[in-house]
């Protein structure tokens, strides 16, 4: 340092109390902000609003209504859902939760509407009547109604009849799923279900708002557990390393102040905590202690040599200490700051916010370490630091710290032996690098929100239940758009959409359930053709009778009850026409076999299930209109002469559906956009991408050119997040390595210094990704931070070793035991810091989040590899290349 800097330090620390008071007041100020902290883990917040998948999802929600659902699954432990008492309990449950302010129209087995065709009329009534008492006859009728339409299948009831689903829509924007009032609403929905169905059914609750709420609960639990635990771990490590009270307390005090400052700054700037923020206190406690450790370690060494100091001499010792290690500590803090600042350039908002406040925390840790610790040491005075047994640490007659620390000497001997094996070290390093490159190729990139949690948690079990019993919890929305209703409602347009739906459900294994606008059209078509021949409708002359040209009428007052045609709000039965639609009873054995063979041959393959065979028979015989459960595309089959007549037929159907069908159509009578909802059983991005690829390929090959298809939904937002995570990983690593290279190169006036400085970091990063690849640890929003965090922290070891090497080299001219003295003075501090930081991060193993557990393990690993590479590879590189910057005093 220059003399002006020395004078500044001497004046600055001449009066240490003001420093302590100012830092204390700032700490109190930030601490007062902590009660205002809020949590928001809505997954949509992770993706920027200008992202294409996010914009498409917003458009779909704005056009067809919110896609934010709480899915409540109810599984009967004994028996089926067709139980009168259980069904009435569901009714009571819905009556309670529908009063919650943001809850929309609930879809369930008891709240859905039921449409029946009676002659030429349509009658709408409740699927479960208000006077339902649960008699065997009523149960049988309900079961028959539910089974009459495949749209109910895996949406309201499971295939084995043991489970049902209550879909609770929340009238909110996707961006608001993490708001406190939304979380409170979910908690009420969940708690009421658990209380009401206790002993009657197992309750499973999932959905995006549920995941947000569960993450919030887990974040609180993690903060309560892990912050005290990481403090305890660092405390124990410092205690066993120094066995003195002062060097234990002072570094810990430094990081506690930094944690309060950084966490208090978040609510001050109205930044909400996320799952990533959970790591912030752990990182600052683990990382920030390094600066205090180095200050205290060198202070103990200097005090052990010089005894009997007066107050002024003691202040000169402290100032000289800061001059000696100030550059190394500053560079270590600066490079850590740069490593964390690299996150500020990512598009993933929680990671960017983490970058802002972790950088601020590192800066605070450095400032407090080089101001508060020296001030407290000066206030304490030139007293000898005693160990816990009360004995002073005495220096020997040579004044060498080497002889006073057997552990430091042992470490120096081990690393000296390694440094002598230069060729072997270079060979092993090359082998490790090559193996790591192969491991990197096996890394899987995926960011599955439900996989944040352990498989035994309620949210994981609930999501697994919905995937196994119903269609799945991951949503893809397919929107067909046209310039006019006439184009969109053409038979070929609707036929293409329906063919896509059938293809996805029958041929794409990742798809669990498909339902949409065409299902509604097909259902109405079925209802009004119950009495027709399965071979087609004969052309008829126009009638002057009442009704319209299509012969449709309305079923009196009950017809007006069709006020909600949302998801799952349809059913069909027609007792009045059941006799006409019944199967023939005069079939001979030969006729029956022929009929069965014809039904079997009409399938896509010979392996028809019993249910599929029954459906084929129903179509052959037009049982309850099943031959007409289709989009009308053939004019001759419907007694028409042109596609335009079929289009008008469909338009007339929409009059009958002119209730609330906004979840599938942007206009009840003249739609220019219609929607199909695809539920995926898939978890990972690879499965999701396969399903999306199948959709896009089908659209390319089968859809008319004047129909625009837009694919969006939560599944694509997740896929977009995966892409952003990869971009964030690449950009943050490159930026952090580049900036660290520049800092080391500029501070040493040597490009060689920059190259040597980032060499161990590059090796550590390669090892990190190799371990991820070999162990199957996915690259996600949490583990994507490992590399840059490792750069920010691991560079400390490199800088401290290079500075110690330069200091000892210049002191001896590169002769004698300078290398051993380098290991003696720096080796212990580096290893203590690596163990302290690694153990601090290892606390994350106890997190409720899988990704934070992996993050803790990986950072603990990289701390070890960074420290070992710094103490093995760097000495070999410096001895082998003998760069000029080592011997040149700047």
Secondary structure as GFF3:
##gff-version 3
##sequence-region A 1 890
A	DSSP	alpha_helix	3	12	.	.	.	ID=ss1
A	DSSP	alpha_helix	16	31	.	.	.	ID=ss2
A	DSSP	three_ten_helix	34	36	.	.	.	ID=ss3
A	DSSP	three_ten_helix	43	46	.	.	.	ID=ss4
A	DSSP	alpha_helix	52	64	.	.	.	ID=ss5
A	DSSP	beta_strand	69	75	.	.	.	ID=ss6
A	DSSP	alpha_helix	84	97	.	.	.	ID=ss7
A	DSSP	beta_strand	113	118	.	.	.	ID=ss8
A	DSSP	beta_strand	121	126	.	.	.	ID=ss9
A	DSSP	alpha_helix	136	147	.	.	.	ID=ss10
A	DSSP	three_ten_helix	150	152	.	.	.	ID=ss11
A	DSSP	beta_strand	163	169	.	.	.	ID=ss12
A	DSSP	three_ten_helix	174	176	.	.	.	ID=ss13
A	DSSP	alpha_helix	180	196	.	.	.	ID=ss14
A	DSSP	beta_strand	202	206	.	.	.	ID=ss15
A	DSSP	alpha_helix	208	242	.	.	.	ID=ss16
A	DSSP	alpha_helix	246	268	.	.	.	ID=ss17
A	DSSP	alpha_helix	278	305	.	.	.	ID=ss18
A	DSSP	alpha_helix	311	341	.	.	.	ID=ss19
A	DSSP	three_ten_helix	342	345	.	.	.	ID=ss20
A	DSSP	alpha_helix	349	380	.	.	.	ID=ss21
A	DSSP	three_ten_helix	402	404	.	.	.	ID=ss22
A	DSSP	alpha_helix	406	420	.	.	.	ID=ss23
A	DSSP	alpha_helix	422	440	.	.	.	ID=ss24
A	DSSP	three_ten_helix	449	452	.	.	.	ID=ss25
A	DSSP	alpha_helix	458	469	.	.	.	ID=ss26
A	DSSP	beta_strand	474	481	.	.	.	ID=ss27
A	DSSP	alpha_helix	485	488	.	.	.	ID=ss28
A	DSSP	alpha_helix	491	507	.	.	.	ID=ss29
A	DSSP	beta_strand	511	516	.	.	.	ID=ss30
A	DSSP	alpha_helix	517	527	.	.	.	ID=ss31
A	DSSP	three_ten_helix	556	561	.	.	.	ID=ss32
A	DSSP	three_ten_helix	575	577	.	.	.	ID=ss33
A	DSSP	alpha_helix	578	581	.	.	.	ID=ss34
A	DSSP	alpha_helix	589	601	.	.	.	ID=ss35
A	DSSP	alpha_helix	610	621	.	.	.	ID=ss36
A	DSSP	three_ten_helix	623	628	.	.	.	ID=ss37
A	DSSP	three_ten_helix	636	638	.	.	.	ID=ss38
A	DSSP	alpha_helix	643	656	.	.	.	ID=ss39
A	DSSP	beta_strand	673	680	.	.	.	ID=ss40
A	DSSP	alpha_helix	685	702	.	.	.	ID=ss41
A	DSSP	beta_strand	708	712	.	.	.	ID=ss42
A	DSSP	alpha_helix	714	748	.	.	.	ID=ss43
A	DSSP	alpha_helix	751	775	.	.	.	ID=ss44
A	DSSP	three_ten_helix	783	785	.	.	.	ID=ss45
A	DSSP	alpha_helix	786	812	.	.	.	ID=ss46
A	DSSP	alpha_helix	818	842	.	.	.	ID=ss47
A	DSSP	three_ten_helix	843	846	.	.	.	ID=ss48
A	DSSP	alpha_helix	850	881	.	.	.	ID=ss49
A	DSSP	three_ten_helix	884	886	.	.	.	ID=ss50
###
